[in-house]
């Protein structure tokens, strides 16, 4: 997804997030709080798995902060 964002928008960096923030949506093997963050630049693409809580608001806040921190680490 992150690579697709970068390619379609013709940007230097791409970020993407997906997962189950809660409170519902869990499936076997993917409980609430299972979140993936994707990052892409000209050197490659990577993904990070977050295993968070059952608190939807907190999951969204942590996901956004984690994605932006990943971007910051990569561009500095």
N, C-alpha and C positions, 0 to 999 in steps of 0.2 A: 504494500500500500504506500509506504513512504517513497519508494522509488517511483511508483506511478504518479504520485503527487508532484515530485520533482520533474519528471519528464513531461507531464501534461501541462504544467504551469511554467515550464522552462525556468526553473529556479535553481539556485546553487544548492540549497538544502531542502529536504523533505522530511516532515514529521507525520506520523499517523498513530492513532490509538484505537484500540478495539478491546472489547471484553464485556464482562458482566458486572456492572456497577451495583446492581441490586435494586430493590429488595428481592425481586423475582428474577426469573430467567435462567436459573441454574439448571444444568443437565448433568447426567452422570459423567464424572471425570472433569467437569468444569463448574466448580462451585462459585457462588457469588464472591466477588473480589478477585477473580481471575482476570487480569488485565495485561495486554501486550502493548508495548511502545515500540514503534519502528522509527529508524533514522536512516537517511540516505544522503550521500554526497557523491562527488565524482570518484572518490576512492573506494566506495562500496556501500553496502547496506547492512544494517544489523537490527536485531530485535532483542528486547529485554522483557522478561516476564516479571510481573508484580503479583504477589499473592497478598491481597489486602483483606479488610474486614467485611462485615455484612452491612456496614453503614454507607449508604449510597452517597450522601453529601461528602463525607470524608474521603471515600474512594475517588470521587471526581476531583476533589482538591489535590489529593496526593498524586493522582495521575497527571494532572496538568502541571504541577510543580516538577514532577520527575521528568516529564517530556521536555520542559523548558530547561531544566538543569542539564539534561543530556545534550541538548543543542548547544548550550553555553560551553560545556566542557569540550565539545568538538570544534567550536569555532575559535576558542582561545589558544 
